[in-house]
């Protein structure tokens, strides 16, 4: 009787440990990673600055819940008050459906654990160049503030790459912007016509909704490698056909900024 009890307790304990890891364990690791990124200022690589405080607060609440859950006996979080008396013969024999569910749970747990451990081990990195290059050829997105740009009521001195991308895409009187001075930071990407674009990713909430903003810049195509971050100082020029481009006076290669996105 005692041997049978110990034999049945071992699988139950393993299931309880697995359940706790897939639940509060993974959530705790993600929360610790989130807080670490938030404290070092690197969480901006994944979400907008306005959302950082919420993510960190949620992480603190999750960690507090994890600490509380450790006061519960192992397996009790899955006990709903049912009478788990003697197992029936049907319960003792695994059915194909139960085996399939177990296989799915184990597979999902392995994948989820791999993703979380990778997030813990691998250093955070921006997706700017990779994501922008994957969307080469897509139409430049229009960003918030485009109506102000069209009406000419915005102060162009504060414009970033995303703001100017809206101007280039929507302005009906391009001559009004001819000669405007700019100082812009972005990375180099090629165009279909062997030209060069200054590119920056603009995000609303997180990198999932990132949209590339591009500006044509008069730079020799071979002067900088694709993905090289540069600071461009120059002027906006209106072409005879009404299109706009940036005519640089200086182009300086720089390291990737700490916050590579615009918002």
N, C-alpha and C positions, 0 to 999 in steps of 0.2 A: 504493500500500500504506500509506504513511504517513498520507495523508488519510483513508483508511478507518478506520485505527486511532484517529485523533483524533476522528473522528465518532462512533465507537462508545464512546469513553471518556467523552464528555460526558454522555450519558444515564446511564451507570453511576455517574458521580460525583454526578449529581443525585439518583439513587436512594439512594446511600450517605448523602448529606447529609440527605435526607428521613427515612431510617431512623434516623439518629443523633438527629435532632431529635424524632421521634415517640417515641423510646425515652428515652435519657438526657437529652435536652434538656428535654422537658416535666417529667420527674421532678426535674431540677435546679431548674427554676423553682418548682415546687411546694414543694420542700425549702427554698429560700431564703425563700419567703413564710411557710412554717411557722415557720422559725427567727425571722423578723422579728416575727411575731405572738406567738411564745412569749416573746421578749425584752421586748416591750412590754406583756405581760400581756393581750393581746387574743385569744389563742388560746382563752381560756375562753368566747368568744362562740360557739365551734363544738363544743368537746369539754369533758368534765368535767375539773376540775383534776387528778384522779388520773391522767389519761391524757396530760397535757402533757409530762411527762418522757419518756415512751415515744415520742411523736410527734417531739419534738426530737432524741432519740437516733437515731431512724430517719432523720431528715433529714440529720444529720451523716454517717451511714454512706453515704447516697445521694450526697451531695456528694463524699465521698472516692472513691466508685466512679466518679463522673463525671470527676474529675480523673485517675484512673488510665486511664480509657477514652480520654482525649485523647492518651495516649502511643501508642495503637495507630494504625497507618496507616488512613486513611479507607477504610471498606468491609471491613476485616479482621474486624470483629466478626461479619459475616455469612458469612465464609468458613469452611467446615467441613472444609477439607482436600480437597475434591473437585478433580478435574482439570477445570478449565474451559478446555478446548481450543477448537478452532475450533467456532464455533456452527453447528448444522445449520440447514437451510432452515426446518424446522418451528419451531426456536427463534427464528429471525429474524422470522417472521410472527406477529403477535399473534393469539391465538385469542379468540373471544367470551368464554370463561370467564376468560381472563387479563385482558381489558379490563374485565370486570365487577368482578373482584377489585381492579384498580387504581383504578377509580372509587370503590369502597367504601373503600379505604384513604385516598384523597385526601379524600373527604367526612368520614370519621372524623377524619382529621388536622386538617382545618380547624375542625371543631367542638371537638375537644379543645384546639387551640391557642387558639381564642376563649375558652373557659372559663378556661384557665390565665392568659391575658393579662388577662382581666377580674378575676381574683382578684388579680393583681399591681397593677392600676391602681386598681380601685375600693376605697374605704375599707371596712374591716370594720364591720358593723352587726348588731345583735341582731335576731332574728326574733320576739321576744316578742309584740308586739302583733299583727303580721300573722298569725302562726300561731295564736294564741289566738282571734282573731276568725274565722278560717276554720273553727274547730271549735266555734263557738257552738252550743249545743243538745246537744252530746255529753255523755254522762254523766261526771261528775267521776271521774277515776281514783283508785284506792286506791293509796297509796304504801307503801313499806317502813316498817315500824314500826307498822302498823295494829293488830297483835295487842297490842303493848304499850299502845297507846292504849285499846283496848277493855278491857284488864285494869286500867287505871287506875294503872299503875306508872311512867309516864313523867312527867318534869318539864315541865309545860306552859309554864314560863317560857322555855324554849329553843325553843319551837315557832315554825316559820315558817308561811307560807300553806299549803304542802303538808301539813304535819303537822295543822294545824287542819282542812284539807279532809277528811282521813281521819277526824278526830273527828266532824265534822258528818255524814259519810256513814255511820259505823258505830256511833256511841255508842248504847247501849240505855238508859242512864240519863243523859239529857241534863241533868237537874237537878244532877248532880255537877259540871258545868262552868259552871253559871250563876254569873255574877259574877267569873269569871276575867279578870284584866287582860291586855291584849295590846298589843304595839307591833309593827305589821306594815307591810311595804313591798310595794307592788305597783302595778299600773296598773288604771285604771277600765275596765270593760266593762259593757254593758247586759245586762239579763235580759229574758226573754219577758214578764214582768209589769210592765214599765216601771220596774223597780228597778235597783239598781246592785250589781255584784260587784267585789270586790277580787281581782285575778287575778295569777298568777305561773306561769311555766313551770317544770316540774320535769324535769330530764334525768338519765338514768342514765349514758350514755356520751357521746352527742353530740346535737346539735339534731334529728337525724332521729327519735330516740325521745322527743322532748319531749312532755310531757302537761300540759295546762292544769289548774291547781288554782284553784278559785274559792270565794269566801266571800261570802255576802250581807251587805251593809253598809247601814246606814240613812243614806243620803246622798240628797239631792235629785238626781233624774236629770239636771237641767240645770246642776248646780253645777260639774261638771268635764267636759271633753271626753273622749270615748272615747280611750283610749290614754294619758291623762295619768297620770304616775307620782305617787303620793301616799304619805305616811306616815300611818298611822292609829294613834292611841292611843285605847283605849277598853276596853270589857268585853264578854264573851260573855253573851248573854241567851238563856234558854230560853223559847220560846213555849208557849202553852197546848196546842198540838197536838204538842209534843215536839220541834219543829224548833229549830235554833239559828241565831242571827245575831249580827253584831257591832254593838254600839251605840257609836258613836265619841264621844269627848269632844273630840278635836281631829283635824282632817284637814288636812294640810299638803301643798301641791303641791311636788314636788321634781323635779330632773333625773333622767334615767335613771341608775341606779347603774352603776358600772364593770363589775360582774358582775351582769347582769340575771336570772340563773337561780338556782333552788335545786336541790340535789342530794340 
